[in-house]
Amino acid sequence: MQVKIDFNTGIIEGCRVTIRRLSDMAEFYSDQVSVNNMLKKNRDPCIYEIYEYSNPADEGNLNFGTTIIYPGKVGSEFYMTKGHYHQKNAGEVYQGLRGNGILLLQNRKGEFRSIEMGKGSLVYIPPEWAHRSVNIGDELFIYYFVYPSNSGHDYETIRRTGFMKLVVEKNSKPCIIDNIKYTPSES
Amino acid sequence: MQVKIDFNTGIIEGCRVTIRRLSDMAEFYSDQVSVNNMLKKNRDPCIYEIYEYSNPADEGNLNFGTTIIYPGKVGSEFYMTKGHYHQKNAGEVYQGLRGNGILLLQNRKGEFRSIEMGKGSLVYIPPEWAHRSVNIGDELFIYYFVYPSNSGHDYETIRRTGFMKLVVEKNSKPCIIDNIKYTPSES
């Protein structure tokens, strides 16, 4: 099969699209007062979109697509993806297409890494590392991804524990700070 | 880890580079008279280059990189990659970055497919399909690839059997013709 990707917009024609609005991921943000204020004002913005081409979850198959994160903040925290572990040990490759972001990585041993991404960044996310992407710019942050079709997604651990660090705006600059609400995973 | 890809040149900084010259793949071309004439004239051109970032061959890991095929012909046959099966059932994703090519696909059941590729093409190569890329243009044909690290490469089957079809120039146009030397795999 062949589909077309637009390197500027990140749109892949004919793909399944998933839209994540603030209300879909309210719990993932640190500042619940800001979340509730935004939602009360009938402002349920699109935080990110995923264009994905999935194959059957057999060993050796690959899924691929793009993630498009809008610019914006919830309180001082930049728009970001939910973040997840893969259920099965599986890596993932990101290729930056547009904008500026920070990729947060953490594992169950309590290790943490952050990687700045821009157009042309190629990042390998090894198995066993949870990953979340954050848009730290004023425009769309877009990247292309490929991962094994049988990986599975564990969003629940991150929903429960949070990420070890938050990416917030401080003095008009993105800043990585400790997440005081972080509760290490039991496993 | 993070590396940088140049979308225009296909070069990935800090990556292992493999260069395939005509003498490295003489047997893969149909017209052996032209191969020998080129080599006798001390013309051993670079046919293609691979920039690849490899991870340990554990299940769940991924390799990624770029293939850069130069423009040119051996006799009437366009410059191309050797072509291979994966030793283990594993898919691969191609993303066209520059130029124009044709991807040839065949499997051990005797099925054949061809797919034209250009900038922005995303092609999924399912497990069990041998794949060869051909540059049908006047400039570099470049694509980015991702595949499982434990795939392995079987070039030997293709060296022995050839591909079912050749891509040759006829009346100044690329044309897919039967390969009369093709000998189906025994397996």
Interface residues (C-beta under 8 A of the other chain):
Chain A: M1 Q2 V3 K4 I5 D6 F7 I12 Y53 N55 D58 E59 G60 N61 L62 F64 H86 K88 N89 A90 G91 E92 V93 Q95 I115 M117 K119 G120 S121 L122 V123 Y124 P126 P127 Y144 V146 Y147 P148 S151
Chain B: M1 Q2 V3 K4 I5 D6 F7 I12 Y53 N55 D58 E59 G60 N61 L62 F64 H86 K88 N89 A90 G91 E92 V93 Q95 I115 M117 K119 G120 S121 L122 V123 Y124 P126 P127 Y144 V146 Y147 P148 S151
